[in-house]
Amino acid sequence: MATATTTMFRVRGFHCSGCSDNLAKALERLEGVIRVRGDYDTATVEVRYDPDRVTEDDLRERIRASGFEAE
């Protein structure tokens, strides 16, 4: 396993804390994602992942597929 990487995304489209929870669950289902912390109040999601198994582009695509926009 490569050294784990942590990336934070600003997310547009959160309407409630349930949105950040649902996005965190969707990201956690990606193989290679180690930990996700979604925060409705700051409209951010922090993802710790293994870059040998999942890429930042994969994370962005999952965010888009979940109905949100990543910045």
N, C-alpha and C positions, 0 to 999 in steps of 0.2 A: 504494500500500500504506500502510495506517495504521501508526502506530508499533507495533512488536511488543510484546506483553504477556507477562509471565511469571507463571505461577500454580503454586503448590505445593499438592498434595493429600496428606493422610495417607490411606493405603490400608489397608483391612482385608481379609484373605484371602490374603496372601502366605504360602506355605508353604516357599518356597525361592527362591534367586536366579533360577532359571528363570522363576518367576512374574513377577518384576519385569521381566525381559527380554522375556517374551511380551507383557506389558501395554505396554511401551515400543514394541514393534513395531506393536501394534494402534493405538496413538495416532498413531504416525508415518504411518500410512496415511490419516489424515484430511487432506483438502485444507486447507491453511492452517497446519498444524503445522510449525514450523521445526526444533525440537529437543526431545528428550525425554531426561530422565535419571531412571531408576528406581533406587531404593536399597532393597534388601531389608533391610539392617541397621536402617534408620530407618523402614521401611515408608512411604516417601514416593515421590512422582513429581513432578518439576518439568517443566512444559511451557511452552515458548516458542512463541507462535503469533500469527498475524495476526487480530485481532478482527473485521476486515471479512469474513473468510472462514470463520471457525469461532468458536463461542461457548463460554463456560465450561460452559454446559448441554450442548453437544455433547460436550465432553470428559468430563463426568460420565456422560453416557449411554454413551459408549464404554467407560468404566471398568466400569460396571454390566454392559454387554453382554459384557464379557470375564470376568465372574464375580467381580468385586471390588466393594467399597464404598468410595466416596470421602467423606472428611470435610472 
